[in-house]
């Protein structure tokens, strides 16, 4: 015997000894209906009583099992209805059947069977002696007393279906809210990863470059040792940052508002502090204010390009150009071939260009990056000054 089979009797015993509130309510309703059906038979059959009286009592007592065997109980109540006075028992049995079935042939057969029992008198020969007025009254009573329980059962069935649908909609709404929250969280994680890469890796890379330069130029052995340690810490920080970005970017991407918000006016300081032999050509009229997301994309493009130059191609001449061309802002960063002896062994995850392309796409623009014919590397960003309708706001 399996464990589940062994615990089944114990579970049923516990349910019997500790019934729920719903079970108590259903039991009380059933007892009331059985008593009402028995009183219906008892009061309509004064002594002497024959077998029809006991058929009516049997029909009333069978209601105790109406929920477990609804169709069988209806068949048990039919003899008491036709030959006796089991009217209440038959109506309750009809309600139970129509309550648990869709409108099909069994539903109609049960309703018609009870209706005929209410329409045809007992003994049946009295049907011939009754007047037309009596037949019409009996038909009205039969339709009302049989149609009432059937309609009530159908109404309760519809109510349960609506309740189940409402519960399903509530569950779907909660699931939708959860998915929305997860989507918002995923976008936030991706934006944090992008900003970490753009800001933190830029600063850490600058520390590594300056520490490496100090290690090469310092004469004091202690200073060189300290510079070496600082450069190693910066490199380790970049490596851990790359791992964190991998985790954060795995969730998705999306637009956001972030502070601080760098603008084109911050480019001269960025280029001056980059430790790169770079020349900036800022050809944007001061009286032409651009959308903040566009200026931020231009700034991040230059920042990422300078960071990559310091890490992978130091020593070459770099030209940074930012200009307006019609309704588009063009940002180009071109650097010459690197001096091999000055190359720094710094980690790179390849996420910077991906993030820049995401920014450009959100603004309706493009970004191209690749080797140049002279052995250097070029980055070109082109974004519309006025974002297209429906473009996401970064």
VEXKEVEX-765442 format. One line per 3 residues: their letters; for each residue z, y, x of C-alpha. Coordinates in nm, 3 decimals, decimal comma. Example, Ala and Ser with C-alpha at 12.3 -4.5 7.8 and 13.67 -1.06 7.14 Angstrom:
AS	0,780:-0,450:1,230 ~ 0,714:-0,106:1,367
END
This chain:
XXX	0,000:0,000:0,000 ~ -0,097:0,337:0,136 ~ 0,144:0,628:0,162
XXX	-0,043:0,824:-0,109 ~ -0,027:0,528:-0,349 ~ 0,344:0,483:-0,283
XXX	0,422:0,848:-0,352 ~ 0,216:0,866:-0,676 ~ 0,486:0,707:-0,902
XXX	0,750:0,933:-0,749 ~ 0,532:1,236:-0,820 ~ 0,482:1,133:-1,184
XXX	0,855:1,068:-1,223 ~ 0,934:1,410:-1,080 ~ 0,687:1,570:-1,324
XXX	0,857:1,392:-1,616 ~ 1,208:1,483:-1,507 ~ 1,117:1,841:-1,414
XXX	0,847:1,961:-1,654 ~ 0,689:2,299:-1,603 ~ 0,707:2,585:-1,851
XXX	0,353:2,513:-1,968 ~ 0,433:2,147:-2,029 ~ 0,744:2,241:-2,229
XXX	0,543:2,484:-2,439 ~ 0,268:2,228:-2,509 ~ 0,525:1,965:-2,603
XXX	0,700:2,203:-2,841 ~ 0,369:2,296:-3,008 ~ 0,276:1,928:-3,048
XXX	0,613:1,844:-3,206 ~ 0,580:2,132:-3,452 ~ 0,229:2,020:-3,550
XXX	0,340:1,659:-3,599 ~ 0,631:1,768:-3,820 ~ 0,402:1,994:-4,022
XXX	0,149:1,710:-4,070 ~ 0,421:1,468:-4,181 ~ 0,563:1,720:-4,427
XXX	0,209:1,768:-4,561 ~ 0,187:1,393:-4,632 ~ 0,546:1,356:-4,754
XXX	0,545:1,644:-5,003 ~ 0,206:1,549:-5,149 ~ 0,305:1,184:-5,210
XXX	0,600:1,149:-5,448 ~ 0,716:0,792:-5,513 ~ 0,584:0,537:-5,573
XXX	0,382:0,545:-5,250 ~ 0,096:0,315:-5,147 ~ -0,098:0,247:-4,828
XXX	-0,267:0,588:-4,836 ~ 0,071:0,750:-4,776 ~ 0,130:0,541:-4,467
XXX	-0,224:0,614:-4,345 ~ -0,139:0,984:-4,370 ~ 0,186:0,932:-4,176
XXX	-0,003:0,738:-3,908 ~ -0,253:1,023:-3,882 ~ 0,033:1,272:-3,840
XXX	0,212:1,059:-3,579 ~ -0,108:1,008:-3,378 ~ -0,114:1,381:-3,299
XXX	0,140:1,307:-3,025 ~ -0,155:1,179:-2,817 ~ -0,414:1,435:-2,926
XXX	-0,465:1,591:-2,582 ~ -0,509:1,264:-2,397 ~ -0,741:1,096:-2,653
XXX	-0,885:1,377:-2,870 ~ -1,184:1,191:-3,018 ~ -0,986:0,872:-3,082
XXX	-0,712:1,065:-3,259 ~ -0,972:1,236:-3,476 ~ -1,102:0,893:-3,582
XXX	-0,745:0,784:-3,662 ~ -0,690:1,086:-3,885 ~ -1,015:1,040:-4,082
XXX	-0,885:0,751:-4,307 ~ -0,572:0,947:-4,385 ~ -0,788:1,250:-4,467
XXX	-1,033:1,064:-4,694 ~ -0,782:0,836:-4,871 ~ -0,460:1,032:-4,834
XXX	-0,340:1,385:-4,767 ~ -0,365:1,407:-4,388 ~ -0,534:1,745:-4,413
XXX	-0,316:1,918:-4,151 ~ -0,348:1,624:-3,910 ~ -0,729:1,620:-3,942
XXX	-0,755:1,996:-3,888 ~ -0,538:1,978:-3,575 ~ -0,742:1,685:-3,442
XXX	-1,067:1,872:-3,511 ~ -0,937:2,179:-3,323 ~ -0,844:1,962:-3,025
XXX	-1,192:1,808:-3,011 ~ -1,382:2,136:-3,047 ~ -1,141:2,302:-2,805
XXX	-1,244:2,072:-2,520 ~ -1,616:2,023:-2,588 ~ -1,922:2,239:-2,577
XXX	-2,124:2,272:-2,895 ~ -2,315:1,942:-2,896 ~ -2,380:1,663:-3,147
XXX	-2,024:1,527:-3,119 ~ -1,891:1,876:-3,193 ~ -2,102:1,894:-3,509
XXX	-2,026:1,536:-3,616 ~ -1,650:1,600:-3,590 ~ -1,677:1,923:-3,791
XXX	-1,895:1,766:-4,064 ~ -1,672:1,457:-4,087 ~ -1,362:1,666:-4,148
XXX	-1,553:1,894:-4,386 ~ -1,670:1,598:-4,597 ~ -1,316:1,461:-4,610
XXX	-1,195:1,792:-4,746 ~ -1,485:1,820:-4,992 ~ -1,491:1,467:-5,140
XXX	-1,182:1,391:-5,355 ~ -0,988:1,067:-5,357 ~ -1,043:0,842:-5,545
XXX	-1,413:0,909:-5,508 ~ -1,502:0,846:-5,876 ~ -1,334:1,178:-5,956
XXX	-1,621:1,350:-5,773 ~ -1,849:1,269:-6,068 ~ -1,607:1,396:-6,331
XXX	-1,550:1,734:-6,164 ~ -1,737:2,038:-6,287 ~ -1,984:2,245:-6,091
XXX	-1,720:2,515:-6,051 ~ -1,483:2,258:-5,899 ~ -1,753:2,143:-5,659
XXX	-1,821:2,500:-5,546 ~ -1,450:2,566:-5,494 ~ -1,411:2,238:-5,302
XXX	-1,712:2,328:-5,086 ~ -1,570:2,672:-5,006 ~ -1,232:2,517:-4,915
XXX	-1,400:2,250:-4,703 ~ -1,613:2,502:-4,512 ~ -1,316:2,729:-4,450
XXX	-1,066:2,454:-4,360 ~ -1,313:2,266:-4,136 ~ -1,496:2,567:-3,995
XXX	-1,172:2,751:-3,914 ~ -1,036:2,497:-3,660 ~ -1,386:2,447:-3,514
XXX	-1,439:2,821:-3,471 ~ -1,087:2,861:-3,331 ~ -1,151:2,583:-3,080
XXX	-1,480:2,743:-2,976 ~ -1,306:3,083:-2,945 ~ -1,032:2,937:-2,725
XXX	-1,294:2,762:-2,514 ~ -1,480:3,091:-2,468 ~ -1,154:3,266:-2,380
XXX	-1,078:3,008:-2,112 ~ -1,429:3,043:-1,970 ~ -1,391:3,421:-1,955
XXX	-1,049:3,387:-1,789 ~ -1,194:3,149:-1,531 ~ -1,483:3,389:-1,471
XXX	-1,245:3,682:-1,427 ~ -1,037:3,480:-1,182 ~ -1,355:3,386:-0,994
XXX	-1,465:3,749:-0,980 ~ -1,121:3,851:-0,854 ~ -1,145:3,587:-0,581
XXX	-1,495:3,703:-0,487 ~ -1,376:4,065:-0,479 ~ -1,088:3,974:-0,248
XXX	-1,329:3,777:-0,029 ~ -1,568:4,073:-0,023 ~ -1,286:4,307:0,076
XXX	-1,187:4,070:0,354 ~ -1,545:4,053:0,481 ~ -1,569:4,432:0,468
XXX	-1,246:4,464:0,666 ~ -1,375:4,214:0,922 ~ -1,704:4,404:0,948
XXX	-1,525:4,734:1,003 ~ -1,303:4,571:1,266 ~ -1,603:4,417:1,439
XXX	-1,784:4,749:1,455 ~ -1,474:4,921:1,587 ~ -1,432:4,659:1,858
XXX	-1,795:4,699:1,963 ~ -1,767:5,078:1,973 ~ -1,450:5,056:2,181
XXX	-1,632:4,824:2,421 ~ -1,920:5,065:2,452 ~ -1,695:5,364:2,517
XXX	-1,488:5,164:2,766 ~ -1,804:5,081:2,953 ~ -1,934:5,438:2,943
XXX	-1,611:5,614:3,038 ~ -1,372:5,378:3,215 ~ -1,630:5,194:3,424
XXX	-1,779:5,528:3,528 ~ -1,446:5,651:3,658 ~ -1,352:5,319:3,818
XXX	-1,692:5,300:3,987 ~ -1,644:5,651:4,124 ~ -1,306:5,550:4,266
XXX	-1,464:5,247:4,433 ~ -1,742:5,461:4,584 ~ -1,505:5,721:4,721
XXX	-1,267:5,455:4,857 ~ -1,561:5,280:5,025 ~ -1,675:5,606:5,183
XXX	-1,323:5,676:5,303 ~ -1,298:5,327:5,450 ~ -1,613:5,387:5,653
XXX	-1,540:5,741:5,773 ~ -1,162:5,736:5,829 ~ -1,038:5,703:6,188
XXX	-0,679:5,613:6,110 ~ -0,642:5,234:6,072 ~ -0,374:5,279:5,801
XXX	-0,601:5,510:5,604 ~ -0,887:5,261:5,630 ~ -0,656:4,980:5,517
XXX	-0,538:5,186:5,219 ~ -0,895:5,278:5,130 ~ -0,992:4,911:5,150
XXX	-0,705:4,819:4,916 ~ -0,803:5,095:4,670 ~ -1,163:4,982:4,674
XXX	-1,056:4,622:4,610 ~ -0,838:4,730:4,317 ~ -1,125:4,933:4,172
XXX	-1,363:4,639:4,203 ~ -1,108:4,406:4,038 ~ -1,061:4,661:3,759
XXX	-1,436:4,672:3,699 ~ -1,449:4,292:3,686 ~ -1,164:4,271:3,433
XXX	-1,321:4,551:3,235 ~ -1,647:4,358:3,221 ~ -1,458:4,055:3,082
XXX	-1,287:4,269:2,819 ~ -1,621:4,420:2,717 ~ -1,765:4,070:2,672
XXX	-1,483:3,986:2,431 ~ -1,501:4,311:2,237 ~ -1,881:4,318:2,209
XXX	-1,888:3,967:2,063 ~ -1,786:4,106:1,720 ~ -2,076:4,343:1,642
XXX	-2,169:4,707:1,664 ~ -2,178:5,018:1,450 ~ -2,152:5,399:1,439
XXX	-1,837:5,601:1,478 ~ -1,692:5,939:1,565 ~ -1,510:5,942:1,896
XXX	-1,325:6,203:2,102 ~ -1,376:6,355:2,346 ~ -1,743:6,421:2,273
XXX	-1,942:6,510:2,588 ~ -2,236:6,749:2,543 ~ -2,534:6,863:2,748
XXX	-2,322:7,144:2,890 ~ -2,111:6,882:3,070 ~ -2,408:6,738:3,262
XXX	-2,388:6,975:3,564 ~ -2,030:6,874:3,633 ~ -2,114:6,507:3,581
XXX	-2,397:6,521:3,834 ~ -2,190:6,723:4,083 ~ -1,902:6,474:4,071
XXX	-2,119:6,163:4,082 ~ -2,125:6,126:4,464 ~ -2,504:6,077:4,433
XXX	-2,777:6,281:4,599 ~ -2,909:6,402:4,263 ~ -3,081:6,715:4,133
XXX	-3,043:6,816:3,768 ~ -3,325:6,989:3,575 ~ -3,175:7,097:3,243
XXX	-3,474:7,238:3,055 ~ -3,315:7,288:2,714 ~ -3,292:7,648:2,582
XXX	-2,935:7,761:2,537 ~ -3,019:7,895:2,191 ~ -3,137:7,555:2,066
XXX	-2,828:7,366:1,947 ~ -2,892:6,995:1,918 ~ -2,712:6,740:1,698
XXX	-2,395:6,616:1,862 ~ -2,499:6,245:1,858 ~ -2,824:6,337:2,036
XXX	-2,646:6,534:2,310 ~ -2,391:6,257:2,350 ~ -2,666:5,996:2,389
XXX	-2,829:6,208:2,658 ~ -2,499:6,249:2,842 ~ -2,419:5,876:2,829
XXX	-2,767:5,789:2,954 ~ -2,731:6,011:3,259 ~ -2,377:5,887:3,318
XXX	-2,478:5,520:3,304 ~ -2,779:5,576:3,528 ~ -2,571:5,756:3,793
XXX	-2,308:5,481:3,780 ~ -2,572:5,214:3,837 ~ -2,721:5,415:4,124
XXX	-2,384:5,438:4,298 ~ -2,324:5,066:4,255 ~ -2,668:4,922:4,324
XXX	-2,895:5,183:4,484 ~ -2,699:5,442:4,683 ~ -2,864:5,665:4,938
XXX	-3,187:5,731:4,750 ~ -3,291:6,069:4,615 ~ -3,233:6,103:4,238
XXX	-3,402:6,337:3,991 ~ -3,235:6,399:3,653 ~ -3,445:6,579:3,393
XXX	-3,346:6,678:3,037 ~ -3,608:6,864:2,833 ~ -3,733:6,924:2,483
XXX	-4,080:6,797:2,401 ~ -4,174:6,903:2,050 ~ -3,925:6,745:1,810
XXX	-3,788:6,499:2,068 ~ -3,539:6,520:2,351 ~ -3,652:6,346:2,670
XXX	-3,403:6,237:2,934 ~ -3,530:6,082:3,258 ~ -3,339:5,960:3,562
XXX	-3,552:5,856:3,863 ~ -3,405:5,744:4,193 ~ -3,580:5,636:4,510
XXX	-3,529:5,315:4,703 ~ -3,173:5,242:4,808 ~ -3,049:5,249:5,162
XXX	-2,953:4,886:5,220 ~ -2,662:4,967:5,453 ~ -2,501:5,187:5,187
XXX	-2,527:4,932:4,905 ~ -2,187:4,855:4,742 ~ -2,093:4,508:4,626
XXX	-1,966:4,610:4,281 ~ -1,972:4,386:3,970 ~ -2,208:4,458:3,681
XXX	-2,230:4,293:3,342 ~ -2,564:4,433:3,229 ~ -2,412:4,583:2,914
XXX	-2,480:4,947:2,998 ~ -2,853:4,938:2,926 ~ -2,787:4,734:2,611
XXX	-2,540:4,995:2,488 ~ -2,783:5,277:2,567 ~ -3,059:5,104:2,371
XXX	-2,820:5,064:2,077 ~ -2,744:5,436:2,084 ~ -3,114:5,521:2,097
XXX	-3,195:5,285:1,810 ~ -2,920:5,431:1,591 ~ -3,077:5,773:1,640
XXX	-3,432:5,653:1,578 ~ -3,534:5,675:1,944 ~ -3,621:5,447:2,234
XXX	-3,495:5,379:2,585 ~ -3,698:5,226:2,865 ~ -3,552:5,118:3,198
XXX	-3,715:4,936:3,488 ~ -3,827:4,947:3,851 ~ -4,056:5,227:3,960
XXX	-4,369:5,178:4,178 ~ -4,199:5,326:4,489 ~ -3,921:5,065:4,481
XXX	-3,668:5,275:4,294 ~ -3,555:5,262:3,934 ~ -3,633:5,478:3,630
XXX	-3,459:5,533:3,298 ~ -3,629:5,724:3,016 ~ -3,461:5,813:2,687
XXX	-3,659:5,961:2,395 ~ -3,477:6,055:2,075 ~ -3,577:6,279:1,784
XXX	-3,385:6,603:1,759 ~ -3,353:6,553:1,382 ~ -3,242:6,193:1,308
XXX	-3,465:6,019:1,051 ~ -3,329:5,976:0,695 ~ -3,093:5,681:0,670
XXX	-3,023:5,667:1,044 ~ -2,664:5,569:1,122 ~ -2,437:5,839:1,252
X	-2,292:5,744:1,589
END
